[in-house]
Each structure stands twice: as C-alpha cells, then as structure tokens.
Amino acid sequence: MASLACQAPPPDRETLHSQLPARPYSGVVRSGDTYYFSGKVGVTDETRGLTEGRTAAEVRNIMEAFKELLDELGLEFSDIVQGSVFLTDVSDYLAMNEVYGDYFAADPPARTTVAVAALPGDANVEIAFVAVRSDR
C-alpha cells in the first residue's frame, strides 16, 4: 500500500491553485471535467482579515471569491453540482441561505449544511464546492 502513495497522480488530474507550503492541501484540483474546490472563509483580499459584518457579509465575500475563481477557470455557478456549507451558529442559516441563493437563480446544486463548533480564523461560515464543466 505504501508504494501507491509514491506514484504520480493520474494524467487527467491537475492541481490548479496550490496553497502556501504550510498548508497541505490544494485550492482547486481538476480530475477530468470535475473540479474540487477547497473551502473558503470570508476574508478580504487586501488584509486577509475576516470580512466585517456577520455571516451574510462573509457569504457574499466567499461567493464573490468563488465567482472570480470560476471565471478564471472558464466555469460558471451553473457548473456547480454540490456545495458544502459549515456554520458556527445554526441561527445564521436563513441569512446564509438568502445570500447563497442570489448566486443560484435556477437549478441550485445539491448542498449539505452543517453546524460546527469553530472555523479557522474565527470565521462564521466556510463554503466548498464541486463543479463539473458543462458542454455549453
């Protein structure tokens, strides 16, 4: 089994956005036409600090960051097939849903929402996606 860990990834697998070396995960991995996006929390690009405001502001910041990343990869929100949302306070569910829904006008993806005790950087919400490139 140990020899499997040393093998190169399959030729149709590509790491598209690597994180800092101190973080042992990739921001996006493509395998065939499927894209796996690591979770994002609502940080600002300028300071890498949390977005001011509560969950709704964080969700909007996260979704805008995903929009930029999707655009860069030639994808759209309509290509997303599955989402995972982590909330530190389940009472923020409605606020999260309101903003999240703004990005999925029709045919929203499957989604799991989970309440968790804490998130990195004291974030209130983290969102991750899986997308499949469509034949537009």
C-alpha positions in Angstrom: 0.0 0.0 0.0 2.9 2.4 0.7 4.0 2.2 -2.9 0.7 3.7 -4.0 1.4 6.9 -2.1 4.6 7.5 -4.1 3.0 7.2 -7.5 2.4 10.2 -9.7 -1.2 11.4 -9.9 -3.2 10.2 -13.0 -2.6 12.2 -16.1 -6.1 13.7 -16.0 -5.6 15.1 -12.5 -4.2 18.6 -12.1 -3.6 20.9 -9.1 -4.8 24.3 -10.2 -4.4 26.5 -7.2 -1.9 25.4 -4.6 -1.9 26.9 -1.1 1.1 28.0 1.0 3.5 25.2 1.7 2.5 25.3 5.4 -1.0 24.1 4.3 -1.0 20.6 3.0 -4.0 21.0 0.6 -4.8 22.4 -2.8 -7.2 25.2 -3.5 -8.6 23.5 -6.6 -8.0 20.1 -8.1 -9.3 19.1 -11.5 -9.9 15.5 -12.4 -11.2 15.1 -15.9 -14.1 17.6 -16.2 -14.7 17.7 -12.4 -13.3 20.5 -10.2 -13.0 20.1 -6.4 -12.8 23.5 -4.7 -11.4 23.6 -1.1 -13.5 25.5 1.4 -13.2 29.3 1.6 -13.9 31.6 4.5 -14.9 35.3 4.2 -11.6 37.0 4.2 -10.7 40.2 2.4 -8.1 40.1 -0.3 -6.3 43.2 0.9 -5.7 42.3 4.5 -6.5 38.5 4.6 -8.6 39.5 7.6 -12.2 38.5 8.1 -14.9 40.4 6.3 -16.5 43.0 8.6 -20.1 42.1 9.4 -21.7 38.8 10.2 -22.5 35.8 8.2 -24.3 37.4 5.3 -21.3 39.6 4.6 -18.9 36.7 4.8 -21.1 34.6 2.5 -21.2 37.4 -0.1 -17.4 37.7 0.1 -16.9 33.9 -0.3 -19.3 33.7 -3.2 -17.6 36.7 -5.0 -14.2 35.0 -4.5 -15.7 31.8 -6.0 -17.1 33.8 -8.9 -13.6 35.2 -9.7 -12.1 31.7 -9.5 -14.9 30.1 -11.6 -14.4 32.9 -14.2 -10.7 32.3 -14.3 -11.2 28.6 -14.9 -13.9 29.1 -17.6 -16.7 27.9 -15.3 -20.0 29.3 -14.0 -22.1 28.9 -10.9 -24.4 26.7 -13.1 -21.5 24.2 -13.3 -21.5 23.7 -9.6 -23.2 20.3 -8.7 -22.5 20.1 -5.0 -21.9 22.5 -2.1 -20.9 22.1 1.5 -21.6 24.9 4.0 -20.3 25.0 7.5 -21.8 27.4 10.0 -20.6 28.2 13.5 -24.1 29.3 14.5 -27.1 27.5 13.1 -29.3 30.6 13.7 -27.4 32.2 10.8 -28.9 29.6 8.4 -31.5 31.9 6.9 -29.1 34.8 6.4 -26.6 32.4 4.7 -29.4 31.0 2.5 -30.6 34.4 1.4 -27.2 35.4 0.1 -26.2 32.0 -1.2 -29.5 31.8 -3.2 -28.6 35.1 -5.0 -25.9 33.1 -6.9 -28.1 30.2 -8.0 -31.1 31.6 -9.8 -32.2 28.2 -11.3 -31.3 24.6 -10.7 -29.3 25.1 -7.5 -26.7 22.4 -6.7 -27.1 19.7 -4.1 -25.9 21.0 -0.7 -25.1 19.9 2.8 -25.1 22.5 5.6 -23.5 21.5 8.9 -23.2 23.4 12.2 -19.7 23.2 13.6 -18.1 24.4 16.8 -15.4 26.6 15.2 -13.8 27.6 11.9 -10.3 28.8 11.0 -9.7 32.5 11.8 -12.9 32.8 13.9 -14.9 32.7 10.6 -18.7 32.3 10.9 -19.0 30.3 7.6 -17.0 28.2 5.3 -18.2 27.0 1.8 -16.7 24.4 -0.5 -17.9 23.3 -4.0 -17.6 20.6 -6.6 -18.2 21.6 -10.2 -18.4 19.7 -13.5 -17.6 21.5 -16.7 -20.6 21.6 -19.0 -20.7 21.4 -22.8 -22.2 24.8 -23.3 
